[in-house]
Amino acid sequence: MNIYFNYKNGISCLLTMTFILMSLICFAQAESPKEDDYFKIMKVSAPEGEILEVGGLCTLPNGDLGVTTRRGDVFIVKNPSSLKPTFQKFASGLHEVLGLAYKNGSFYCVQRGELTKMTDTDNDGVADDFETIYAWPLSGNYHEYSFGPKLAADGSFFVTLNLGFPPTWWNPTSMVPWRGWALHIFEDGRIEPWAAGMRSPCGISMIDDQLFYTDNQGDWVGSGSIMQVKKGAFMGHPSSLVWTNLPQSPLKLSTEQFFAKNQTKMIYDSKGNSVKPENDVNEKVVTEYDMKKNFPELQLPAVWLPHGILGISNSEIVKIPSGSFGPFAGQLLVGDQGQSMISRVFMEKVNGEYQGAAWPFRSGFQSGIVRLAWGKDGSLFAGETNRGWGSAGEATEGIQRLVWNNKIPFEMLRIKAMPDGFEIEFTKPVDRKYASDLASYSVESFIYKYHSVYGSPPVNSQKCSVKGVRVSADGLTARIIVANLRKGYIHNITLDGIRSQENYYSLAHPTAYYTLNNIPEGKVLSPTEVSTRNSSAIKTQSLEQNRSSLSGKKASMSKIPTYDQVKGLLAKNTCLACHNAEKRQVGPSFKEISAKKYTIEELTSLIYTPKPEHWPDYSTPMPPMTNVPKDEVTKIATWIKSLNK
């Protein structure tokens, strides 16, 4: 196509053409479909007056849904996928039921102190026979939650038991036997202590007849993760090691042995409060991968779920069945209570151990997700509650259903570790021009501290330069050559420059987090097999990003930072996991904090040493954020104070 113009109107035409081209680019980016365009969240209507603080879900053979609540009720929901499902109360008066299973015509639930079998012997739809399969000790501590059961292939059960939380709530302990353990329980009441070292093991799950679980960030747990639970394994939290001297224990690692070899030890003040650990200095960062050398029993996370990005209180794991959710069948979904979201995980085995990649999948649920269960129609039920725990979703309870509309999103489908980098598979062909350009990719590795302080910031961050890329002829795979791969580290893989071959769509989720426990052996690509083209022009910023950048430059001239200037710090230090600028989340909004009229010095002090008594309406206390550098705390505090106008 030839375009003719004279000198007089040439500039005008060029400006018009430039505007049209920029508009087309921005339109394509803005119109790229998002989560809601593929996966719809549908509400399941509950009977009037019923409060569904869901603790357990299971699907019955006929498609009915079993539901338990923290308030002690058990329901059978008939036609759960219809617009008007029918709720029948099967049992009530139980003690905080946080799990449900169905076997041979009976329900099995975990109450706070026992595994209970419930049977309707006269077929009137209501349980009339209650049998204790096994009861475990209780101290009476409020935090001794019990989770499960999950059915093993032989019909036996697995349950997990939460640690108790004394007044120093960030230093949980095992006050009675088997707290912080997974137990293997048989129908006849026999038990087999299975594994120790759990903190708050809400996400107990059976995946391909193997036991996995998720834990919550806290002391000795730098961030959430998916972990395989092998018999005799130590999952990382030392409090439950006090029971390894009991005859039934498959684990012989003692508390004394653990602390003798550990490089950080918690010390306490005169009131018994935990304070800064000994030897916990920035110059020496101890990770779980490091400690594995001292403790072979220590089980490393298969896949880390970075805190504040892929949840803050990870819950149940489910495997996507064949025929459900399109190309993602066979992968895992993980719920999150605090951020009211679901993440997606692809796992592979390298050198006999699981590892893999995780992505955000679907956010925007009405309350905190505790349980997940597949419906007979291929949709996913989410059981929700936030009483006492807080969540991004503002509803206090309920059941919702995630439904796929049979359209395939443009996503990274899988990431596999290679000897010299990663192989990334896509759900749809990529535009090979952009996928062959190194500027479309960025990789950075980081990890979390393994210490007795509550949680951890990302540490030991390092850029990993992308040296080459090979794109398959069909555009469905890109293999990237990455320098500085690190075993035992999370690798943040971002593909901002990738576009689909059709429609020029960007990826719905352009960032993945790959946990590299092992680097496989195999063929390393030669320089002649890859593209090394690196064009910075590929990284085209949207108009909104440009405006944000200009705004930041102008604001830097002012002493009071803008939200754009502190947003990165809030995300980096996981503040956004619990706080929203305008509305209540797990904790108060930044505007609500600002209304207290704290000085900058007071705000700084409260970030390092929170005062939960200042916020009696919030039941989840904030942990001490001693890891945040002073200059960053000051900048955040200055911004928060500026909101009180």
N, C-alpha and C positions, 0 to 999 in steps of 0.2 A: 504494500500500500504506500503510495507516494503522497506527501502532504506539501502543498505549495502555499507560500505566504510571502508578502512583500515586507520590506524592512519596517514600514510604518506600523503594521499590526502584528509583526513577528513576535515581539515580546509578549503581547497580550495572549497570542495563541499558545506560546510556550508555557506561560503561567497557567492557562486553562488546562492544558494537557497534563502538567505536573500535578495540579489539584485533582484531576480525574484519576490519575495513577495512584496518588496517595490515598484517595478515597477508596479506590478498589482494594488496595492492600489492607487498609484498616477495616473495610467492610468484611473482607474475607476472614480476618482475625476475629473481629467482633462476633461474626456469625458462626464461628466454629462451635459445634454442639457441645453441651456440657452434660453433667451427670443426669440432670432431670430430663434430658431429651431421650434417655434410654431406659432409665430405671425410675419408676414412679413409686412414691411412698403413699400407700393407701391406709386409711384408718380402719381398725376393726371395732365396730360399735359394741360397747359393753352394756349390760342391763343397767337401768337407772338405779343409782344408789350403791352399786358395787364399786369397790376401790381395788383396781388391779395393779398393785405394786408387785409386779411379776418377779418371781424368783426362779421359776422352773417352767420349761416347755418340753413337750414331746408329742410326736405325731403317732396316732394309733394306726393299726393296719387298715382300718376302714376309712381313713382320712380325717377322722375327728382329731381335735387338738386337746391335749391335756395341759392344764395351766395351774400353777401353784402361785401363791402370793406370800409375801413376807408377813402378812397378817394372819396366816395360818389356814387359808382356804385352798381347796382343790376343786377345779371346775373341769367339766368335759364340755368342749365347744363343738357343736354339730354344725356342719356346713360353714367352716370358719372363713372360707374365701368368698362367701356370698355377701350381699349387701345387708342382710339381716340374719347373722348367725344366732344360734340358740345356745344359751349358757345354762348348764345344769350343774348345781353344786353337788359334788361327789363326796366331799368331806370338809369339816371345819374344826376349829379348836386346836389345830396343830401349832408347833412352835417354830416360827420363822422358816418356812420351807424354801430352800434355795436350790432346788433341783428336783427332777422328776424323770422316771424311766418306766417303761411298760414291758412286761414279760408274762407270757402264758396266762393272759386274762387278769393279771393283777398289776396295780401301780406300786412302784417303790419310790419313796421320797426320803430325802435327808432332812431331818429336823435338826435343831441345834445340837442335840445330844445323842441322836441315834439314827440308824437306817431302819425305816419302817415299811412293812408290806401292808397294802390296803386292798381288800377284796370285797366285791359286791356278791355275796353268796346267794341272795334271793332274787337277783336280777331286777331290782327296782330302780337302778341307776344311782344308788347311794351306798357308800362303803359301810359294811356292818361288821367286818372282821379286821382288826388291827393287830399286827404281829411285829414285835421287835426282833429284827434279825441280829443286830449287834448294837450295843450302847457303849460309848466312850466317855472317859472322865470329863467333867466340867469344873472350872474354878468359879464360874459365875461372872467372869469378866465380860463386859458388854461386847468386846470385839472378837469373841470366840465363835466366829461364823463357821458354818460347815457347808460344804458344797458337794453336789453329786446327787444320785449316783450315776455312773456311766457303766454301761454293760460291756463286758469283755466277750470275746467270741465263744467262750465256754459257758456263758450265762452267769458268771460271777460278776462282782461289782467293784468299782473304784470310787473312793471318796477322798476329798482333800480337806484339811482342817487348818483354819486360820490361827495365827499367833494371837495371844492376848496383848492388849495395849494398856500398860500401867499409866499413871498420871503423866509420865514422860512419854507421851504418845508416839514420839518418833523413835522410840527404842523398844519395840515390841519384844515380848519374851514368851517362852513356852512354859506355862505355869503348871500344867498337868501333862501326863504322858500322851505322846503322839500329836501334840499341837505343833503345827508347822510340818506335818508329814502327809504323805499319801498313803492310804490304807487299801489293801486288797481284801475284800470280804466275800465269803462264800455263803450260799443259801442256808447252810446248816449252822451258821454263826461263827465258823472259824475265821480268824483274821491273819493276815500276813502284812506286817509293816513293810511298805514298799520302797519309799524314798524320803529323805529328810531335806531340810534347807529351804522350805517354802515360807513366804512371808504372808501374802494375802492371795491365795491361789483360787480366785473366783473362776477362771476360765478353764476348768477341767473338761477335757474333750478326748474322745476316742477317734483317731484318724487311721483308717486302714488297719484296725485292730491293734493299734499302738497308742499308748497313753501320752498325751501332750497337755500342756497347760500354759496359761498366761499369768503373770504376776503383776503387781502394782508397784510403781516407783516408790522408793523409800530408802531406809538404811540398808546398805548392802545391795540395793537394786537401783542402779543408776538410771535405768529407763525400762519400760515394758518390753517384753519379748515373747516369742514362742519358744518353748523348750520341750524336748522329748524327755519323758520321765522313765528312766530305766531302773530296774530293780537294783537296790543298793547304791543309787546315785545320790550325790550331795548337790542340791540345787542352788546353793550359794549363801543362804542366810544361816549364821551359826547358832542362833538361839535354840533350835530344836536338837542340836547335837547332845544336849544334856541327857537324852534317852538312849544313846547308842550303846550304853552299857547293859541295857535290858536284854535278856536271852533271845528274844524274837527279832532283834534288830539285825538287818542284813548289812548294815554299815557300821564300821568299827572306828571311824574317825571321831575323836573326842574333842570337846571344847578346848581343852588344854593343848592338844596337838595343833588345833587350828590356830590359836593365838600365838603359839610358840613359833610358828613359821610365817605368820602373817606380818606384813610390814606396817600395818596401822592398827592401833588399839584405841578403843574409846576410853576416855577418862571422864570423871564425873565431878561436879561441884559438891559443896557441903549439903545441898538439898536433894542430891541424887539425880540432878538434871545432867544430861549428856552435854558435853562441851567439845571444843576443838580437839580432834584426835591427835595423838602423838605422831610425829614423823609425817604428817599429812601436808607436805609442802609442794609447791608448784613444780619444783625442780625434779621431783620423783613422782610420776603418776603410775600407780599400780592398777592394772586392769585384770579382768577375769582371765584373759588369755595368759597373762603373766603368772597368775596364781595356779593355773592348771598344771604348771611344771612342778609345783610343790604338792598338789593334791590331785592325783589321777582320778579320784572319785568325783571331782567337781565337773558338773555338766554345763557346758557353754551354751548360750542361746543359739538356737538354730537360725532364727531370724530376729534381729532387733527391730522394735517398733519405736522409732525416735519419739521421745517425750515431747508433747505439745504439737506434734506434727501428725502422728498416727495414733493419737489418743493420749490420755493421761491415766485412765483406769481400765486397762484392757480386760475384756471378758471372754465370752465363749468363742471357740473356734469351730467352724463347720466346713466340710468339704462340699464343693459344688457338684451335685450329681449330674450324670449324663443327661442331656436334654434340657438342662436348666442354665440360663444365663449365657447361652451361645458359646463363643469360643473359649470362655473361661472355665468350662467344665473340667473337673479334676483338680482345680486350684482351691485355695482356702480363703474363707472370709473370716474376719475377726471383728467382733463388736467392741464398742468402747462405751463405758458408762459415763465418764466425765465429759467427753466432747460430743456425745450423742451421734456417733458416726460408725461406719464400717470401713475397714481396710481390706485390701486384697493381697494375697501372698502366693508366690510361686516358689516351691521348694525343689531342690535336687540333692542327690547324694554325691559327695566328692570324698574319696578316701574313706568311705564307710560312714561318714557323718553328714547330717542334714545341714544345708545352708540355702540361701536364696534371697529373693528380692521382694520388697513390699511397696505398695502404692496406696494412696487414698482411693476409696471406691465410691462411697455415697455418704454425704453428710446431710444435715437438716432434719434429723428425726426429732420428734416432739419431746423426748425425755431420754434419760440415760439407758443405754442398751445393756442388759445383764444376760439375757438368754436369746439364742437363735434356734430355729427349727424349720426344716423344709416342709412345705405343704405338698399334698399329693398332686396339685396342679403345677408344681414347679416354682411357685412363689416362695419367698422367704419371710417367715414370721419373726418379729422382733419383740421380745418381752421387756418392758421398760419400768424403771423406778428411779427416783432421785431423792427420796426422803432420807435425810441424814448424810447424804453423800454429795449432793449437788450435781448439776449437769448443765451443758450448754442449752439443751432443750428446756423450755420453760414449764412444760407440763410436769406434774408430779408422778404420773404413772400412765399405764396403758399398754395396748398391743397395736402394732402397726405391721403392715405387710409390704414387702418390696417386690415389685412386679416388673419384669423385663418386657419391652414392647416388640421384641424380635428384630430390632435394628442393631447392627453391629457398630459400636463406637470405634473411633480411631484411637488406639491405645498401644502402648508396649504390651505385648502378650506374655512374653517370657524374657528373662535375662539369664544366661548361663555363663558360668566362669570358664575362661580359657587360660591357657598357660601364659599368654601375653596380654590379657585384657578381658573383654566380655563380648558375647554374642547376643545381640538384641533382636528379638523377633516381634513383628508388628501384626496387628489384626487386619490391616489393609496395606496395600503397596504404598511405599513412600515415593515422593518425587526424588529421583536418583541424583539430580543436580544438587539439591540441597543436602541430601543424605551423604553425598560423597565429599562434602566440605567439612574439614575439621572444626570450623567455627560453629557448626551446629551442635557440638558436643562439649560438655565440661564435666570433669570428675574431680571430686574432693573426698578424702577419707578422714574419718574422725572416730572417736570411741568415747566411752564413759569410764569414770573412775570406779574402782571396786573398793569401797570404804564404808565405814559405819555412819558417815554423815548422811542426812536425808537427801537422796537423789544425787544427781551430778549434772554439771553442764557438759556440753560436748567438749572434749579435750584432744590435744595432740593433732589438731587439724592440719592437713597438708594437701596442697594442690597436686593433682596427678595429671600430668600433661598427656593429651591425646596425640599420639605420634602418627597414626595412620588409620584408615578405614577401608573396608571392603564391603560393597553393597551387592547383594545377590541380583541376578538378572531379573528375577520376578519382583524385586523391590520389597520383599517381605522380611529380609534379614540384613542387618548391618553388624559386621564384626569390627570392633574398635581395638586398636593397639594402645595400651595404657601404660605409662611409665609409673614407677614407684608404687606398685601394688603392695598392700600390707596385709599379711595374715592376721586374723583376729580383729580386723577393723571393718567398720561400716563404710561403704563407698557410695556417696551421693552422686548419682548419675543423672545429669540434666540434659535434656534434648530440646532446648528452646527453638533451635533453628529448623527442626524437622517439620515437613509439611506432607500431607497426603498427596498421592498422585492425582486423585480425583478431588475436585473442589478446593484444593489448596488449604485444607483444614489443618490447624495445629492440633497437637495431641491433647486429649481431654485432661490428662495428667502427665505433664512433661518431666516429672522428677520421680526417680525410683531410689530405693535404699537397699543396696545389696550387702549382706553380711558374708564376708569372705573368710570363713574358718579355715579353708584349705584351698590351695592353688593346684589345679589338676595338671598332670603331665600330658604331653602331647605335642603336636606340631606347632611350631612358632612360624607365623607368616613372615615371608621375606619382604624387603622393601619394594620389590617388583610386583608383589601381589596386592598392594594397597595403594590408595590415593593419599597423597600428603598435601593436597591443595587446601589452603587456609585463607579464606576471604572474609575479612571483617565485615564486608557489606552484607553478608548473609544474615548477620544479627541485626535485623531491622527492628528498631524500637517502635512501639505503637505511639500514637499521639499522646495518649494518656501518660505513658512512661516519660515522654519528653517533657510534658507539662509538669510532672512530678519532679523531674530533675531540675527544671528551671525554678520551680517553687523552692526546692531545697537550697539552691544557690542564693536566692534572695533572702531566704530565712536565715542562712548562715551568718548574715550581717547582723542579726538580732541576737540578744542574749538569751531569750526564751526560745527553746527549740519547738518546732512544729511536730505534729503527729508523724509526718513523713520522715522527719529526722530521727525520731525515737522508735518508729515501728520496727526497724531492723533489730534494735537492742531489745525491744520487748519480745520479739520472736526468738532471738538468739538465747535469751535467758529464760524462755518458756513462761513469761508473764502472761502471754495471750492464751495460754492453756486454761487459765482460771479466771482471767479478768477481761472484760469487754470495755471499750471506751465509754459507751452510753448506757448499757443495761446490765443487770445482774446476771452473773454466770455461775460458776462454782463459788467464786468470791464476789465481793462488791465491785461495781463498775468503778473505773478511774474517776469519773465525775462525782460519784458518791463519796469516794475517799477524799477528793478535793474539798467537798463540802464540810469536812471535819476541821478545815482550816489549820492543818498541821503546818509547821514551818518546814523548810527544806531539810534542816538538821533533824527534825523529828521524823520526817518521812524516811530519810536515810537510815536512821536508827531502827525504824520499824521494819524496813526491808531486811535488815540484817538480823534483827531480833523481834519477830512479830509478837503482837499482843492480842491473842484470840478473844480475850475478855472485852476488847473494844468493839467486837462485832458479835454480840450474842445471838443475832438472828441467822448466823451462818454456822452450820455444824461441822464443816470441814476446815480445820485450822490450817493456816499457812505455814509451811516449813521455813526455817531460817535460810535465807538466801546468801549465805556467807561467801559463796563462790563468785558473786558478781563483783567485778572491779569497781573501785571507789569512784572513778571518773564516770563510769556508766550509770552507777546508782545516782550520782548527783544530777546527771542529765535527765534521767527518768523522773527523779523527785521534782526537779524544776518544772518539767512539763506537767506533771500531775497537779502541782500547786497552781499553775497558770490556768487550769480549767475552772477554778473558783472565781468567777467574774460576777 
